[in-house]
C-alpha cells in the first residue's frame, strides 16, 4: 500500500491543526490560579493523633458546614458565584477548595482555586481563620490548629 501525496498532505495538515488546537487550549484557556495556605494540627495530648486530625480536617474543609463558616468570616468575597442551592454550592466549593494532609507530621495544606487570585487569597485566609479559631470543634480532644504558612 502506497501513501499518495494527497493522503500525506491531509495527514500532515491534520497533525498540524491538532497541535495548534492543543497549544491554543494550553496557552489561551483561562487558568485558575491557586492560593495555598499551610496549617499544623497540634493535639493536646497524643502526638500520634496529629496526622489523623489533619486528615479529618482535610475532609471537613470540603463540607457545607465549613463553607458556611468561611462565608461568614469574610463577607467581601463574592459568595454569589457559589449559587443558592446547597447542592450547587457544595459542588462549587469542592471544586474551589483542595486539601491534603500529611499523616506523619500533622500538616494540613489548603489550596483555593479561583479565576480571581485576590478572591482566592481572601477565601484561603478566611478558611485558615476558621480552622485556627474553630478547628477544634470538629475534633476530639480540642487540638490546636496553627497557621504555619499564610496564603501565597
C-alpha positions as CSV (number, residue, x, y, z in Angstrom):
1,X,0.0,0.0,0.0
2,X,1.5,3.3,-1.1
3,X,0.7,6.6,0.5
4,X,-0.2,9.1,-2.1
5,X,0.8,12.7,-1.8
6,X,-2.8,14.0,-1.1
7,X,-3.1,11.5,1.7
8,X,0.2,12.5,3.2
9,X,-0.7,16.2,2.8
10,X,-4.1,15.6,4.6
11,X,-2.3,13.7,7.4
12,X,0.2,16.4,7.9
13,X,-2.4,19.1,7.9
14,X,-4.4,17.1,10.5
15,X,-1.4,16.8,12.7
16,X,-0.6,20.5,12.5
17,X,-4.2,21.5,13.2
18,X,-4.3,19.1,16.2
19,X,-1.1,20.6,17.6
20,X,-2.4,24.2,17.1
21,X,-5.6,23.3,18.9
22,X,-3.7,21.7,21.8
23,X,-1.4,24.7,22.0
24,X,-4.3,27.1,21.9
25,X,-6.1,25.2,24.7
26,X,-3.0,25.1,26.9
27,X,-1.9,28.8,26.5
28,X,-5.2,30.6,26.0
29,X,-7.5,28.7,28.3
30,X,-8.1,30.9,31.4
31,X,-6.1,29.4,34.3
32,X,-7.4,29.2,37.8
33,X,-4.5,30.3,39.9
34,X,-4.3,28.6,43.3
35,X,-3.5,30.2,46.6
36,X,-2.0,27.8,49.2
37,X,-2.1,28.0,53.0
38,X,-0.5,25.5,55.4
39,X,-1.6,24.8,58.9
40,X,-0.3,22.5,61.6
41,X,-2.6,20.4,63.9
42,X,-1.1,20.1,67.4
43,X,-3.0,17.7,69.6
44,X,-3.3,18.4,73.3
45,X,-2.1,15.0,74.4
46,X,-1.2,12.2,72.0
47,X,1.3,13.4,69.3
48,X,0.4,10.5,67.1
49,X,-3.1,11.9,66.8
50,X,-1.9,14.9,64.8
51,X,-1.9,13.1,61.4
52,X,-5.3,11.7,61.9
53,X,-6.7,15.0,63.0
54,X,-5.2,16.7,59.9
55,X,-6.8,14.1,57.7
56,X,-10.2,14.7,59.3
57,X,-9.9,18.4,58.8
58,X,-8.8,17.8,55.2
59,X,-12.3,16.3,54.7
60,X,-14.1,18.8,56.8
61,X,-12.9,21.8,54.8
62,X,-14.9,20.5,51.8
63,X,-18.2,20.3,53.7
64,X,-21.2,22.6,53.5
65,X,-20.8,23.4,57.2
66,X,-17.3,24.6,56.8
67,X,-18.3,26.6,53.7
68,X,-20.9,28.4,55.8
69,X,-18.4,29.3,58.5
70,X,-15.9,30.6,55.9
71,X,-18.5,32.6,54.1
72,X,-19.5,34.3,57.4
73,X,-15.8,35.0,58.1
74,X,-15.3,37.3,55.0
75,X,-18.4,39.0,53.6
76,X,-16.3,40.9,51.0
77,X,-15.8,37.7,49.0
78,X,-18.3,37.3,46.1
79,X,-20.1,34.3,47.5
80,X,-22.9,34.6,45.0
81,X,-20.7,32.7,42.5
82,X,-21.3,29.6,44.6
83,X,-25.1,29.6,43.9
84,X,-28.2,29.5,46.1
85,X,-28.9,25.8,46.3
86,X,-26.9,23.7,48.8
87,X,-26.1,21.0,46.2
88,X,-24.7,23.7,43.7
89,X,-22.8,25.5,46.5
90,X,-21.3,22.3,47.8
91,X,-20.2,21.2,44.3
92,X,-18.6,24.5,43.5
93,X,-17.0,24.7,46.9
94,X,-15.4,21.2,46.4
95,X,-14.0,22.3,43.1
96,X,-12.7,25.5,44.6
97,X,-11.2,24.0,47.8
98,X,-8.4,21.4,47.6
99,X,-7.0,19.9,50.8
100,X,-4.3,17.4,51.7
101,X,-2.9,16.2,55.0
102,X,0.4,14.7,55.9
103,X,-0.4,11.9,58.4
104,X,3.2,11.8,59.7
105,X,3.5,15.5,60.6
106,X,0.0,16.8,61.1
107,X,0.4,19.4,58.4
108,X,-2.8,20.4,56.5
109,X,-2.4,22.1,53.1
110,X,-5.3,24.0,51.6
111,X,-5.3,25.3,48.0
112,X,-8.1,27.6,46.8
113,X,-8.6,27.9,43.1
114,X,-10.4,30.8,41.6
115,X,-10.2,32.9,38.4
116,X,-9.6,35.9,40.6
117,X,-6.4,35.5,42.6
118,X,-7.3,38.1,45.1
119,X,-10.6,36.3,45.9
120,X,-8.7,33.0,46.2
121,X,-6.4,34.7,48.7
122,X,-9.3,36.0,50.7
123,X,-11.0,32.6,50.8
124,X,-7.8,30.9,51.8
125,X,-7.3,33.4,54.6
126,X,-10.9,33.0,55.8
127,X,-10.6,29.2,55.8
128,X,-7.3,29.5,57.8
129,X,-9.0,31.8,60.3
130,X,-11.9,29.4,60.8
131,X,-9.6,26.5,61.3
132,X,-7.3,28.3,63.7
133,X,-10.2,29.6,65.8
134,X,-12.7,26.8,65.5
135,X,-11.0,23.8,64.0
136,X,-11.0,22.0,67.4
137,X,-14.9,21.9,67.1
138,X,-14.5,19.2,64.5
139,X,-12.1,17.0,66.5
140,X,-11.9,15.1,69.8
141,X,-9.5,16.5,72.4
142,X,-9.8,20.1,71.1
143,X,-6.4,20.2,69.4
144,X,-4.8,23.5,68.4
145,X,-4.6,24.4,64.8
146,X,-1.8,26.8,63.9
147,X,-1.2,28.9,60.8
148,X,2.3,28.0,59.5
149,X,2.3,29.5,56.0
150,X,-0.1,32.3,55.2
151,X,-1.8,32.5,51.8
152,X,0.6,32.7,48.9
